[in-house]
C-alpha cells in the first residue's frame, strides 16, 4: 500500500502529532478523525497487525478493503509490546507527540510500563485519551468492552425496536459498531479540547490531561430526554418502531420495488399535499386525521393507507413525486444509492481513493468539512508496519539496530 | 430556573466563549458539549424560546424536563432576529466570542446580515460551525433538514432492520435523533480543532474558519466498511437484525419477564461455557456448532435453542448466571435500569440535578470525562431569556435602553 503522502498535508490539525495504541474500531476511528483534519498519526500495531484488518470481506492475499478507509492518513509501525525494548521505543515516540489515544483494557498499559507517569516523564504535558467499555474506574472497569453491549447498556438497543404489540422479534442492531465510533469521536474531541487548554497563547496551562471515554457513557450521552423524563415522571421511554411517537405521519413505507421510503408529512399543509398526491384529498379533512394529535391517535390506520399507496410505486418515481409536491421524503439509502448520490460526490463525501493493494477504493470523506482549510484523504490505509523503518530512523535508530530488533521479533 | 452557576466553572474549555444561534437538537447539543467542558455558552433564542422546549412530556406551566439537560450550563437571551437592532446585538455578542455554532438553513443568517463577513468584522478570527441537513453548498443545500431523513441518506436506517426473509416490518428508527446528535458532536470537535489551529502558542495562525457539518455526512462517516466493500466487490451491505453477520452466537434473546438479554458467545471457549450453562454441553461438540463459521451457517437453529432457554429465566437472574460463567452479556437497558446502574452512578454519569422548575431532574453526565479537570453540571437549563438583562448589560446597554428594547419586542 501507499506509504507516502499523495497530497500536501493540511487541515486545522496540521502540526499535531498523535500516537495511536489502538485496535479494532474505537481508538483507530478517533485517531483517523484527527489524521483526516491534518494531524500526523503513528499507529502502533501488534505483530500480525490490528485484528480489525481481518474484518469484513477479504481480497485474497491483500486483506479487507475496509482497512483502506479505517486506517487512512496514518503511518504504521509494528511493535511487540511484550518486549521491554518495544516499550522504550513507544516512550521515545511519546516524547515527540502531543497526544496518545489508546483502547487497551484499563490499567493494561500501566502494567507494561506505559502508564501516565512514564508517558508524562517522556513528554511533559502529554494528553492521553483512553477508550474502554465502562471507564477507567468503578466496579465494571475490568469487564470486556463489546460494542453491542455498550449500546445495550447505554440505552440505544432497547429503543431500536418495534413495540411488543407489533412483533416479538428482538431489537435490531443498527448494523454497525456505532457505540465504538461515537466513543472514538468523543475521544478526538477530548484530545483537541485538552490541547487547546494546554497550548493556547492566552491562558494555556501547559498541563497534560487524561480523557476517559467509556462506550456505555458515549451512547448514554446521545439519549436525549430519556433520563430527565424518567426522573420526573417515572416513565420509561418505549420503542416506537419506524415511527416518531409524537408526529404523524412520519415513518418508513414499502415501495413496489422492495425498497423503503421515508415520509415526514406531519404538518397540516404537508399532510394535505400528501393526501392529494395519494388521490385521497378527503383525508385532510377526515376527523381521524385532522391535526397532528388526531393523526398520532389513528396512526395505524393512517400508515396502512399510506403503505398501500406507496407499495404501488417504485421508490425512485415515488421520491420524485413527493419532492415535486414538497413533501419531505427519501429512499432509505443503501451503499449503492450513497455511492451514486450527486450531493455526496459534489462535496467529496464519496471519493475514489487510489490504494496500491485494492486499486480504487470508495471512501467516505472527511467530516467535518472545514471551509478553506479542509482535511484531505492524503493516502489510503497503509499495510501493518509500512513505516516501521522510517519511524525508527526518525527516533535515532541506526539501520543495523533496526535489523537486529526485527530479527529478534521486537519490530516488524 | 436557576440562572446562576451552582459550582465553580472548570474543565478544559474554561475561558472559551461561544455564541449559540441554534434550535432543536444538533446545534444546541454541540453547544452543550462545549459548555459541559467549561465553555461559556450564550444561547440566542427566538421569542417564545427554542421550539425544542415543547418536545416530550410536559410539566404543566413549566415546559418539558428534557430542557433541563439539553440546555444546561448555558446562558439564554431572547432576541427577535427579524429586527435590525437584534442583529446589531448579535454582532456585539460575536465581538466577545471565540466561536459561533448555528443550525439555520444555509444562507439564512447571511440574509439577516449575519454572514461570515459581518461576523469576521465584529470578531476577526471567529470560528463558525454551521450544521445543516446536506451541507452549505451543492444542489441539495436548500432542502429541509430532518433527522430521520439524514439518517436514511447516511445509510443508517436501511441497516437497522431484520432481513426481509424474517419480517416485512419497516426498518426501525433508533428512537432518538441520533443524526442530529452526531452532527452536534462533530461541530463541537470542529470548533475546538479550529480554535487550536488559531490560538496555539507555537504555530497558531490567528485565522477564523467555517466548519460545515451536514447531518447526512455525519451519519455516513459512521458506516465503517460499507462503502469500501461496495466499491471493491459491488456488494451492498444488508440488514442483519439483532445479529452480527460474522459472529455467532451474538444476538438479543427474550427472557421470561419480557426483557431482552444480549449474549456475545462467539468464541469457542465462551460458547462451550454457554452450552454448559444451558444444560446442553453437547452443543459445543455438535458439528453444526463447532467453530464460529459453523455457528454462523446454522445461526437460526442455534439462536432458537438459546432463545428457548433464555425465555425460561428472568432477565436479572440470567444476567447473573451468565456473568458467573464469564459469558459476556447484558440486559438491554431501559431508562429504569440506566438510572439504577451503580457504575453510571459512581462515575457521575447519572446525576440528580437541582432544577428550580422541575425539582430534582436526572441528567446524563459529562462526556468525555477529563480526569483531574472534569467538566461539571454547573446549573440546569435556564428558562428562555433568563439572562437577557445580564447579557445586554455586559454589552454596555443601560437599563432604560433594555426596557425600551423589551417593550418594542426586540428582546424578551
Interface residues (C-beta under 8 A of the other chain):
Chain A: X12 X13 X14 X15 X16 X25 X33 X37 X55 X56 X57 X59 X64 X65 X66 X68 X69 X70 X129 X134 X135 X136 X137 X138 X139 X140 X143 X144 X146 X148 X149 X152 X153 X154 X155 X156 X157 X158 X159 X160 X161 X162 X164 X166 X167 X168 X169 X170 X171 X172 X173 X174 X175 X176 X177 X178 X181 X182 X185 X186 X187 X188 X189 X190 X192 X193 X194 X195 X196 X197 X199 X200 X201 X202 X203 X204 X207 X209 X210 X211 X212 X213 X214 X216 X217 X218 X220 X221 X222 X223 X224 X225 X226 X227 X228 X229 X230 X231 X232 X233 X235 X236 X237 X239 X240 X241 X242 X243 X244 X246 X250 X251 X252 X253 X254 X258 X260 X262 X264 X328 X329 X330 X331 X332 X333 X334 X335 X336 X338 X339 X341 X342 X343 X344 X346 X347 X349 X350 X352 X358 X359 X360 X361 X362 X363 X364 X365 X367 X368 X369 X370 X371 X372 X373
Chain B: X12 X13 X14 X15 X16 X25 X33 X37 X55 X56 X57 X59 X64 X65 X66 X68 X69 X70 X129 X134 X135 X136 X137 X138 X139 X140 X143 X144 X146 X148 X149 X152 X153 X154 X155 X156 X157 X158 X159 X160 X161 X162 X164 X166 X167 X168 X169 X170 X171 X172 X173 X174 X175 X176 X177 X178 X181 X182 X185 X186 X187 X188 X189 X190 X192 X193 X194 X195 X196 X197 X199 X200 X201 X202 X203 X204 X207 X209 X210 X211 X212 X213 X214 X216 X217 X218 X220 X221 X222 X223 X224 X225 X226 X227 X228 X229 X230 X231 X232 X233 X235 X236 X237 X239 X240 X241 X242 X243 X244 X246 X250 X251 X252 X253 X254 X258 X260 X262 X264 X328 X329 X330 X331 X332 X333 X334 X335 X336 X338 X339 X341 X342 X343 X344 X346 X347 X349 X350 X352 X358 X359 X360 X361 X362 X363 X364 X365 X367 X368 X369 X370 X371 X372 X373
